[in-house]
Amino acid sequence: MPTETLNEDHLTDGVIDLHVQMKDPADPARGRVPQYHYKITLHGSEEEIGTIRLRIGEHPALLTAGHVGYFVAEGSRGRHFAERACRLLGPVALDHGMTRIIVTCDPENAASRRTCERLGAHFAGIFEVPTDHEMYAKGARAVCRYDWALNTES
Ligand SMILES: CC(C)(COP(=O)(O)OP(=O)(O)OC[C@H]1O[C@@H](n2cnc3c(N)ncnc32)[C@H](O)[C@@H]1OP(=O)(O)O)[C@@H](O)C(=O)NCCC(=O)NCCS
C-alpha cells in the first residue's frame, strides 16, 4: 500500500516537477492495470515540457508495452528530462510494491534506448510484438525491452 510520506501526485528533483493529470483505474476485462499520467514541467513552472505515464503492477502485455511511456517536447530535449522523470517515478512504483520498471521502445529509438542505459536498466533483448497485442495493430513489430531494477533497500 502507498505510504503517507510520498506525495505521488507532485514529485520533484529540484530541476523538473511531475504533476499528476489523470489516474486511470484498472480495467481487468481489457487487461489494463492502473495508469498514472503526469505532466513534466521545469521546477516551479506550470508550462508543460513533456509527459510521462506509469502503469502500476504486472501483466503479460506489459512485457511488450512497458510500465512507462515518456515524451519530451523537442525544444526541451537534450537535458535528460526523460531519465529524470523516470527516476522520480521509481519511489512511486516502489510504494506500490513494484520491484522493477519495464521500459520498451522501438529498436531504432536511440534517445529512448540511451535513456534506459543511463538509468542503469538491464537490456533484456529485442522481442517480436505478439500479433494479438494492441501495439501490433498500430504497426509495431519489435520492441527493445529494458528491466530497470528498483532499489528496494532505501
Ligand atoms: C525519448 C525522449 C523522451 C528523450 O528525451 P530527453 O530526455 O530530452 O533525452 P536527451 O535528448 O537528453 O537524450 C538522452 C540521451 O540519448 C542520446 N540521444 C538523443 N538523441 C539521440 C540520437 N538521435 N541518437 C543517439 N543518441 C541520442 C543523448 O545524447 C543522451 O545521451 P548522452 O547524454 O549520454 O549522450 C525524446 O527524444 C522524445 O520525446 N522522443 C519522442 C517520444 C519517444 O520516442 N518516447 C519514447 C517511447 S518509449
Ligand as a Chemical Component Dictionary entry (heavy atoms), coordinates in Angstrom:
data_LIG
# 
_chem_comp.id                   LIG 
_chem_comp.type                 NON-POLYMER 
_chem_comp.pdbx_formal_charge   0 
_chem_comp.three_letter_code    LIG 
# 
loop_
_chem_comp_atom.comp_id 
_chem_comp_atom.atom_id 
_chem_comp_atom.alt_atom_id 
_chem_comp_atom.type_symbol 
_chem_comp_atom.charge 
_chem_comp_atom.model_Cartn_x 
_chem_comp_atom.model_Cartn_y 
_chem_comp_atom.model_Cartn_z 
_chem_comp_atom.pdbx_ordinal 
LIG C1  C1  C 0 12.933 9.784  -25.894 1  
LIG C2  C2  C 0 12.874 11.227 -25.405 2  
LIG C3  C3  C 0 11.773 11.379 -24.369 3  
LIG C4  C4  C 0 14.230 11.586 -24.769 4  
LIG O1  O1  O 0 14.219 12.961 -24.460 5  
LIG P1  P1  P 0 15.319 13.582 -23.467 6  
LIG O2  O2  O 0 15.103 13.112 -22.088 7  
LIG O3  O3  O 0 15.341 15.056 -23.707 8  
LIG O4  O4  O 0 16.637 12.875 -23.969 9  
LIG P2  P2  P 0 18.024 13.583 -24.385 10 
LIG O5  O5  O 0 17.828 14.396 -25.618 11 
LIG O6  O6  O 0 18.557 14.277 -23.182 12 
LIG O7  O7  O 0 18.885 12.318 -24.791 13 
LIG C5  C5  C 0 19.122 11.252 -23.883 14 
LIG C6  C6  C 0 20.334 10.506 -24.369 15 
LIG O8  O8  O 0 20.075 10.000 -25.681 16 
LIG C7  C7  C 0 21.058 10.490 -26.575 17 
LIG N1  N1  N 0 20.415 10.737 -27.838 18 
LIG C8  C8  C 0 19.400 11.587 -28.097 19 
LIG N2  N2  N 0 19.051 11.528 -29.405 20 
LIG C9  C9  C 0 19.882 10.622 -29.952 21 
LIG C10 C10 C 0 20.047 10.120 -31.271 22 
LIG N3  N3  N 0 19.249 10.521 -32.270 23 
LIG N4  N4  N 0 20.995 9.189  -31.490 24 
LIG C11 C11 C 0 21.785 8.759  -30.485 25 
LIG N5  N5  N 0 21.673 9.187  -29.211 26 
LIG C12 C12 C 0 20.740 10.108 -28.962 27 
LIG C13 C13 C 0 21.549 11.763 -25.947 28 
LIG O9  O9  O 0 22.834 12.097 -26.429 29 
LIG C14 C14 C 0 21.536 11.393 -24.486 30 
LIG O10 O10 O 0 22.596 10.558 -24.124 31 
LIG P3  P3  P 0 24.019 11.108 -23.585 32 
LIG O11 O11 O 0 23.760 12.379 -22.887 33 
LIG O12 O12 O 0 24.584 10.023 -22.771 34 
LIG O13 O13 O 0 24.784 11.282 -24.855 35 
LIG C15 C15 C 0 12.591 12.214 -26.578 36 
LIG O14 O14 O 0 13.539 12.005 -27.577 37 
LIG C16 C16 C 0 11.183 12.060 -27.136 38 
LIG O15 O15 O 0 10.222 12.602 -26.608 39 
LIG N6  N6  N 0 11.055 11.298 -28.233 40 
LIG C17 C17 C 0 9.725  11.061 -28.843 41 
LIG C18 C18 C 0 8.854  10.177 -27.966 42 
LIG C19 C19 C 0 9.500  8.841  -27.683 43 
LIG O16 O16 O 0 10.179 8.288  -28.537 44 
LIG N7  N7  N 0 9.291  8.334  -26.475 45 
LIG C20 C20 C 0 9.828  7.065  -26.047 46 
LIG C21 C21 C 0 8.826  5.978  -26.201 47 
LIG S1  S1  S 0 9.248  4.681  -25.027 48 
# 
loop_
_chem_comp_bond.comp_id 
_chem_comp_bond.atom_id_1 
_chem_comp_bond.atom_id_2 
_chem_comp_bond.value_order 
_chem_comp_bond.pdbx_ordinal 
LIG C1  C2  SING 1  
LIG C2  C3  SING 2  
LIG C2  C4  SING 3  
LIG C2  C15 SING 4  
LIG C4  O1  SING 5  
LIG O1  P1  SING 6  
LIG P1  O2  DOUB 7  
LIG P1  O3  SING 8  
LIG P1  O4  SING 9  
LIG O4  P2  SING 10 
LIG P2  O5  DOUB 11 
LIG P2  O6  SING 12 
LIG P2  O7  SING 13 
LIG O7  C5  SING 14 
LIG C5  C6  SING 15 
LIG C6  O8  SING 16 
LIG C6  C14 SING 17 
LIG O8  C7  SING 18 
LIG C7  N1  SING 19 
LIG C7  C13 SING 20 
LIG N1  C8  SING 21 
LIG N1  C12 SING 22 
LIG C8  N2  DOUB 23 
LIG N2  C9  SING 24 
LIG C9  C10 SING 25 
LIG C9  C12 DOUB 26 
LIG C10 N3  SING 27 
LIG C10 N4  DOUB 28 
LIG N4  C11 SING 29 
LIG C11 N5  DOUB 30 
LIG N5  C12 SING 31 
LIG C13 O9  SING 32 
LIG C13 C14 SING 33 
LIG C14 O10 SING 34 
LIG O10 P3  SING 35 
LIG P3  O11 DOUB 36 
LIG P3  O12 SING 37 
LIG P3  O13 SING 38 
LIG C15 O14 SING 39 
LIG C15 C16 SING 40 
LIG C16 O15 DOUB 41 
LIG C16 N6  SING 42 
LIG N6  C17 SING 43 
LIG C17 C18 SING 44 
LIG C18 C19 SING 45 
LIG C19 O16 DOUB 46 
LIG C19 N7  SING 47 
LIG N7  C20 SING 48 
LIG C20 C21 SING 49 
LIG C21 S1  SING 50 
# 
